[in-house]
């Protein structure tokens, strides 16, 4: 139990290192939360600061997710810490969720972070790199059919849970719990996108939307 709590807290603190705000400070004090959608994630970084800025943001946000599940979670702790096999099997899902929650509600940045999609990708890659395939396919297909980036991210998160269930990955219950809770978290962080889609004012990514030139753009 001590191991689980310790790794969960460390993962949360790691997640609180927000790529968009770190890169912004290195670029002269830019706070991307004051521009565009007001979000600190990679999409807003790309829209407001350009591809080079967004690249480093994504690298940091994906990287910390991978570190949490691939390095921190399986880390064998020193002997004084009693390792219970029952709790140890939950270290990966707890670390993965904690790093995402840290990204969404970062301690270091006034609890105003991003939506957790890039960090989700990193955490999934740290668990098993093949999980990225169904997630990316789901994202691309949804983006091409609808043009909605937010919806694509939510579908990709759902695909993660489905892929874990169908694969029978072990330990199954902890990993499936991670997949389901991750999907719920991503839907929650995109609640604003859902409201705008229902109101018909959510912008579409015209370059991705297959039918963008044939149908009226919703405004």
SULPE-V438306 format. One record per backbone hydrogen bond with DSSP energy under -0.5 kcal/mol. CO is the residue of the C=O (numbers start at 1). NH is the residue of the N-H. Records with the same first field share a line. If there is no record, write none. Layout:
BEGIN
CO: NH / NH
END
This chain:
BEGIN
1: 5
2: 6
3: 7
4: 8
5: 9
6: 10
7: 11
8: 12
9: 13
10: 14
11: 15
12: 16
14: 17
16: 18
17: 19
18: 22
19: 23
20: 24
21: 25
22: 26
23: 27
24: 29 / 30
25: 28
30: 32
31: 34
32: 35
35: 38
40: 20
41: 45
42: 46
43: 47
44: 48
45: 49 / 50
46: 50
50: 54
51: 55
52: 56
53: 57
54: 58
55: 59
56: 60
57: 61
58: 62
59: 63
60: 64
61: 65
62: 66
63: 67
64: 68
65: 69
66: 70 / 71
67: 71 / 72
68: 73
71: 75
72: 75
75: 77
78: 81
80: 82
82: 84
83: 85
84: 87 / 88
85: 89
87: 90
88: 91
90: 94
91: 95
92: 96
93: 97
94: 98
95: 99
96: 100
97: 101
98: 102
99: 103
100: 104
101: 105
103: 114
104: 113
106: 109 / 111
107: 110
109: 112
111: 113
113: 40
116: 120
117: 121
118: 122
119: 123
120: 124
121: 125
122: 126
123: 127
124: 128
128: 131
129: 132
130: 133 / 134
131: 135
132: 136
133: 137
134: 138
135: 139
136: 140
137: 141
138: 142
139: 143
140: 144
141: 145
142: 146 / 147
143: 147
144: 210 / 211
147: 149 / 205
148: 152
149: 153
150: 154
151: 155
152: 156
153: 157
154: 158
155: 159
156: 160
157: 161
158: 162
159: 163
160: 164
161: 165
162: 166
163: 167
164: 168 / 169
171: 175
172: 176
173: 177
174: 178
175: 179
176: 180
177: 181
178: 182
179: 183
180: 184
181: 185
182: 186
183: 187
184: 188
185: 189
186: 190
188: 191
190: 194
191: 195
192: 196
193: 197
194: 198
195: 199
196: 200 / 201 / 202
197: 200
204: 206
205: 208 / 209
209: 212
211: 214 / 215
END
